[in-house]
Amino acid sequence: MMTVRNNNVARGLPQVTSGDVRATAKTNVVAADKGVARAPVGDRFEVASSRGGPSRPTASSPAPTQLSNQFHGQIGPSSNQTGKIGGAAELAQFVNAGYNGGRFGPVSITPATLREGNKTTPVHLVGISGTEAVSGQSTGWITNLKSGFEQNNPGLRNAKDAILRTVPAGSNLVLAGHSQGGMIAQQLAADPDIKNRYNVLSTTTFGSPLIGLGRREGEVHRIAAAGDPVPRASAASSLNLASGAWAAAGQQNIRTDFPISLHKPGTYGNGITAHNNDYTNENNPELKRMDALGRNNPRVPATLEFNPANRVFFSSPTHTSAP
């Protein structure tokens, strides 16, 4: 039996009820299984298990000022503050807000408007960040290995659970991820449940290996910096590297600000620096030519607009009860 402590009425928020708990603060949707739902701290709902064991993702709506807003090559305020994504680098900034030390979680979802010339399309924009050493968060190397070999993993289950619980059936999805998050985004685009319930319009990845070739729904644009070794790291990527089929697999290469030099000691680590920093660079010539979906020199460039106040982040527990 689950008990609920609730102070939401005093705060003017909808009351939390027991069972499959669903509460709203701004646009938060939270579900608790066999736990004690605690009142929100700020705009964050936390779920404490009364018996221990697996838990499902929890949701939070941080203020834009609480997110990462300083990135390599950034020009002006980041998309996390403005809610406007005009190109691929600003999309990477949106994704990288998931690197928050586990404070809010690596997955974020927001309603958005996709604009292509005079055409507007309502979408839900999903951002998934990558490897981060956070205790109890499923962003470690085990998830990398499982996702790289296209196996089920807690990061995939948690992201899928967040989408299914938050996004109405029949909605259009735009998926984006960095590194491990880009692999999970591709797995989502290939997932039968996601494809049956939603319209996956586009998947854009930054520094991510190839996953799910031939099964992914919608456009896929994989952006890879010249100095970044990670996009070549999956089994499918290795096969495409051997065949020279990068372009056919949707990979678009960009130059790096962090080249590896055999003549300069200490630069071998620049591959990781490139992996972590190149994709947010609004000054990068190749990224400048890509629109908000990662398309290179499109005839009609796409932009994405969202209200930062409506963006919801989700935790991703390693020991997850997400199906």
N, C-alpha and C positions, 0 to 999 in steps of 0.2 A: 504494500500500500504506500502511496506517495503522499507526502504532506507538502504544503506550499506556504512559504512565507512571502507575503505580498504587501509592498508599500506603494504600489502604483497609483492607487486611488488618490492618495495625498499629493502625488506628483502630476495628476491630470492625465495619466496614461491608462490604457485599457487594462482591466483587471486580469491577472493571471489565474487560470483555473487548473485543476489537477487533471491527470490523465496524460494525453498527448498535448503538452503545453504549447500554446501558440500565443505569443505576446507581441505587441507592436509598440516600438518607440521609433518615430519616423517611419521607416519601412521595414523594421526588423521582423523576422520570422524565426522563432526559436522552437525547437522540439526537444523535449527531455524524456528519456526512457529510464524508468525505475530510479529516479534520482530526486533531489530536492532542488526545486527551481528557486533561485535566490533573486531578490529584487535587483534591478539594474544598478550598476555603479557608473555614474555618468549616463552614457547611452549603451552600455554593455550589459548584456544578460549573461549570467554565468550559471552553469548547471553543475551541481555537486552531487556525486553519486552517494546514495545512502548505504550502498552495499559494495562499493568498489567495482572493479571490472571495466568492461568497455564502455565508451561514451560516444555520443554522436556529436557532430560539429555544432558549435554554438555561434551565435551571431552578434555583431556589434556595429554601431554606426559612429565611428570616430569623426570628430570635426576635421575639415581639410587641413587645418594648421597642425594637427597631430600626426599627419602623414609625412613621409619623406618628400621633400620639395626641392632638394638641391641635387642635381645630377650632372655628370660630365657632359659638357657641350650644351647645357641648357641655355635658352635665350628667353629672358623674361620669366614670369611665373609659370610653374609647371602645370600640366593638364590636371593634376590632382587638386589644384586650387581653382583653376578657371572653368573646368568642365568642358573644355574645348580641345579636341584632338584633330589637328590639321594634317598630320603626317605620321610616318612610322616611328620617328624618334619620340614624339609625344605619346604615342601608344605604348612604347616601351617604358616611359616614365609612369604611365598609369599602372602597368603591370608591376613595376618595381616597388610600388608602394606596399606590396605584399611582404617585402623584407622589413619586418617591424619587430624582430626579436620575439615573435610569438604573442605580442601584446594584443593584436587584433586577428591575426591569422593570415595565411598566404593566399586565400581565395577571396575575390571580391566580385560582386554582381550589382549592376545598376541598370535601370531602364535608360535607354538612350535613343537618340534620333540619328539615323544614317542619312546623310544628305549627299546626293549625286546630281549636281546641276539643280534643276527644278523639282527633282524627285525626292521625296522624303519617305523613309521606311522606319516604323517603330521596331526597335530591337532591344534585346537584353545583352549588354556587354559583360563578358566574363573574363576577368584577369586572374592569372595563376602564376605566382612567382616560383622560384626554383629552390635549389639546395640551400639549406640554412640550418646550422647546428643549434637547434632549440630542443631542450629536454621535453619529451612527450609529444613532439610535433613530427608528423610523418614526412619531413623534408630532408631525411638523411640518405645515406648511400644505399640502404636496402631498397628504398623506393626507386632510386636511380636504376639499380640493376634490374628490378622487376619490370619497370616501365620500359627500359631499354630493350628488354627481351619480350616486350608486349604482353606481359603477364598482369593479372589482377594485382592491385596493390592498394594500401590504405589511402594514399593521396588521390587515386582515381575514385575510390568509393566515396570519400568525403566530398570531393568536388561534385560528383554526380548527385549525391544526396542533397547538397546545398541547392543545386539547380532544380531538382525535382520538387523540393519543398518550397521554392521561392518563385519560380518562373511559371506562369500559367501555360497549360498545354496549348499547342498551336502557335506559340510565339516564335519569332525569329531570333536566332542566336548568332552573336559574333564572339568568337573565342580568341584569346590571346594569351601567350605564356612565354616565360623566359626559362631557358635551360630545362631542368626537370619539369617545370610548369608547362613548357611547350610540348614536351612528350605527352603529358597528361591531357593537354588540350587536344592533341591529335587522337589520343585514345578515346576521348569523349566524342569527337567528330566521327569516329568509326563505331561507336557503341550502338547496338541495335535499339536499346530503350530510348536513348537520346534522339536517334534518327526517327523513330516511330512517333515520338511525342512532340518534337520540335522541327523547325526548319533551320538547319545549320547553314548559314549563308557564307561564312568565311572563318578560316582559322589562320592566325598569324603567329609565327614563333620567332624568337630571337635567341640565337645560340643554342638551338635544340637539334638533336639527332632526328633522323627520319623515322616515323612510326606509322603503321597502319596504311601503307601504300596500297591503293586500290580499293580500300574500304571506307575511306573518309568521305563524308558528305560535304558539298560546297567547295568553294575555292580554298586552296592551301598555299600560303606564302611563307617559306622558311628563309629567314634572313641570317646570313653567316658572315662574321667579320673575318678578314684574311688571317689574323693572328690567333683566332679562336679554335682550339682543337676539338671542342665539345660537339659541334654539329656533325662530326665524322665518327661519333663514338658508338652508335647502335649497330646491331647486326644488319638491319636494312640499309643503313648509311654505308657500311663497309661494302656491301654488294653493289650499291650504286656508284661508289667511288671506283671500284674495280672496272665497272662498265662505262664509266664516264658519263653517267646519266643524271648528273646533278640537276640540270635545268628541267628535265622531264619530271623529276621528283619535286619540283617546286622550290629549289634552293636558289636564292639570289645573294650573290657575294658583294660585300662592301669592303672598302679599304679600312685599315686600322690605324689608330693613333698610337698603338703600342706594339711596334714590330719587334720580332725576335731577331737578334743579330748574333752571328757566330763570332764576331770580332769584338763584342762588348760584353765583358763578364757581368753576370747578374741579370741579363735580360731574358733568360729562358723562362722566368716566371711571368713574363709579359703576356703569355698566352692566357693566363687566368685573369690578368688585369684587363686584357682586351675583352674577354668573356663577360666581365662584370661591368665594363664601362662604355664600350664602343656604341652600344645600341641606342643610348639616350642622346647621342650627340646630334643636335639640330644643325650643326655646321658640316656634318659629313656629306660630301657631294652626292653619293648614291642614295643615302637616306632622304636627302632633300627632294629627290625625284620620286619618292614613294608616297602614296597617299595614306590615309588613316587605316586602310586595310592591308597595307604592305604591297600594293600593286605598283609596279615600276612604270612610270610615265603613262598612266591611264589616259584615255581620251577624255573622260569626265572624272576628275579626281573626287574621291569620297572623303567626307569629314564625319566626325562623330561628335555629338553634343549631349551632355548629361548634366543633371543637377548634382553637385557633389554632396549635398545634404541627403540625397536618396541612395547613396552608395552603401552597401552592406558588406561587411567582411565576415568571413567564416573561419573558425579554427579548423585544424586538421589533425585530430589525435592519432597517434601511432596505433594505439589499442582502441580501434574503432568498432562500433556496433552498426555502422552504416552498412546496408546490404550490398 
